[in-house]
Structures are given as C-alpha cells and as structure tokens.
Amino acid sequence: MALYEHVFLARQDLSQAQVDALAAAATEIVESNQGKVTKTETWGLKNLAYKIKRNRKAHFVMLNIEANGATVAELERQTSINEDVIRYVTIRVEEHEDGPSVMMRKSDRERTRRREREGN
C-alpha cells in the first residue's frame, strides 16, 4: 500500500462540527475501500492568499492515508463532488511524519511566543 497526504479546504461558514464530519466522511470512504487513515489533523480556520469561490478563509484538514490508487481516486472523486470542500490536494509520500505536522508545530510556536509576550 502506498502512503498519501490528503489536504482539503472547507468553506469558512461551516462549524467545527461540520468540518469534523467532513473528515469523518473522508475516513469512511478510505476505510470502505480497504485503506487506512493513520492520522487526522485539523489546522483550523486560516486566511487564504486569494479568494476561492468567494471565500477569504477556509478550514484546513489533513489526512495521512495508507491506500492503493483506486481508493485515492474514489476519495478525490467524492471530495470534488462535495460543495463544502473548496480545494483539495493528494500527494504521495515516501513516509509519514511522526508526531505533529509542520503546521501544528507552527501554531504551537506562535502560542508559546504569545504567552511569553503577555508575561513580559
């Protein structure tokens, strides 16, 4: 089985529960096609560099997937049909990162810096 990272951007007007439901639906698609989701990360609501389908912000979600090509094709097909998803990308990787992704480490660093500034 090949390893993939699947990142999708959900509309800004969705609640966190709806975003979690989208991630759960993607996980269900993968698992129903003999794949496995090893990690799911929600990066939160972030600003976009430019408007995408009238959205200035989007909820970012990343899934680490172990699956074959047909499973990934089905996941991408289902994702492209969903109106709540404004963009997605699936990348084949050699190995998955251990621990939190770069985006999660970045938010942890920013939180630490903010606390240090408030303490001074």
C-alpha positions as CSV (number, residue, x, y, z in Angstrom):
1,M,0.0,0.0,0.0
2,A,1.2,3.5,-0.8
3,L,1.3,6.4,1.6
4,Y,-0.5,9.7,0.8
5,E,-1.2,13.0,2.5
6,H,-4.7,14.4,1.6
7,V,-5.4,18.0,2.5
8,F,-8.7,19.7,1.9
9,L,-10.1,23.2,2.5
10,A,-13.6,23.5,3.7
11,R,-15.8,26.6,3.4
12,Q,-15.4,29.3,6.0
13,D,-19.0,29.4,7.1
14,L,-19.0,25.8,8.3
15,S,-18.9,25.0,12.0
16,Q,-16.1,22.9,13.5
17,A,-18.5,20.0,14.0
18,Q,-19.4,20.1,10.2
19,V,-15.6,20.1,9.4
20,D,-15.1,17.1,11.7
21,A,-18.0,15.4,9.9
22,L,-16.3,16.0,6.5
23,A,-13.1,14.5,7.9
24,A,-15.0,11.5,9.2
25,A,-16.7,11.0,5.8
26,A,-13.3,11.1,4.1
27,T,-12.0,8.5,6.6
28,E,-15.1,6.3,5.9
29,I,-14.5,6.4,2.2
30,V,-10.9,5.3,2.6
31,E,-11.7,2.6,5.1
32,S,-14.6,1.2,3.0
33,N,-12.1,0.8,0.1
34,Q,-9.6,-1.3,2.1
35,G,-7.5,1.7,3.0
36,K,-6.4,3.1,6.4
37,V,-6.3,6.7,7.8
38,T,-3.3,6.8,10.2
39,K,-3.7,10.5,11.3
40,T,-6.2,13.3,11.0
41,E,-5.2,16.9,11.8
42,T,-7.5,19.9,11.8
43,W,-5.3,23.0,11.3
44,G,-8.2,25.4,11.9
45,L,-9.6,28.4,10.1
46,K,-6.9,30.3,8.2
47,N,-6.7,33.2,5.8
48,L,-6.3,32.4,2.1
49,A,-3.8,34.2,-0.1
50,Y,-6.7,35.0,-2.5
51,K,-10.4,34.4,-2.8
52,I,-11.5,30.9,-3.7
53,K,-15.2,30.6,-4.6
54,R,-16.0,33.8,-2.7
55,N,-14.2,32.6,0.5
56,R,-11.4,34.6,2.1
57,K,-10.8,32.0,4.8
58,A,-11.1,28.2,5.0
59,H,-10.9,25.3,7.4
60,F,-7.8,23.2,6.7
61,V,-7.8,19.4,7.3
62,M,-5.0,16.9,6.6
63,L,-5.3,13.1,6.5
64,N,-2.4,10.7,6.4
65,I,-3.6,7.7,4.3
66,E,-2.3,4.2,3.5
67,A,-4.2,3.0,0.5
68,N,-4.0,1.9,-3.2
69,G,-4.5,4.2,-6.2
70,A,-8.2,3.2,-6.7
71,T,-9.1,4.2,-3.1
72,V,-7.4,7.6,-3.5
73,A,-9.2,8.1,-6.9
74,E,-12.5,7.4,-5.2
75,L,-11.7,9.8,-2.3
76,E,-10.8,12.5,-4.8
77,R,-14.0,11.9,-6.8
78,Q,-16.2,12.1,-3.7
79,T,-14.3,15.2,-2.4
80,S,-14.7,17.0,-5.8
81,I,-18.5,16.4,-5.7
82,N,-18.9,17.9,-2.1
83,E,-20.0,21.5,-2.2
84,D,-18.5,22.2,1.2
85,V,-14.9,21.5,0.0
86,I,-13.4,24.4,-2.0
87,R,-10.0,22.8,-2.7
88,Y,-8.1,19.6,-2.1
89,V,-4.8,18.0,-2.9
90,T,-3.5,14.5,-2.5
91,I,0.3,13.9,-2.5
92,R,2.1,10.5,-2.5
93,V,4.9,10.5,0.1
94,E,7.7,8.1,1.0
95,E,6.8,8.1,4.7
96,H,4.5,9.9,7.1
97,E,5.9,12.3,9.6
98,D,6.0,11.1,13.2
99,G,4.3,13.5,15.7
100,P,2.6,16.7,14.7
101,S,2.9,18.2,11.2
102,V,4.8,21.4,10.4
103,M,1.5,23.4,10.5
104,M,0.7,22.1,14.0
105,R,4.3,22.8,15.3
106,K,4.0,26.3,13.8
107,S,0.8,27.1,15.8
108,D,2.4,25.7,19.0
109,R,5.4,28.0,18.5
110,E,3.1,31.0,17.9
111,R,1.1,30.2,21.1
112,T,4.3,30.0,23.1
113,R,5.6,33.3,21.8
114,R,2.2,34.9,22.6
115,R,2.3,33.6,26.2
116,E,5.9,34.9,26.6
117,R,4.9,38.4,25.3
118,E,1.9,38.5,27.7
119,G,4.1,37.5,30.6
120,N,6.6,40.4,30.0
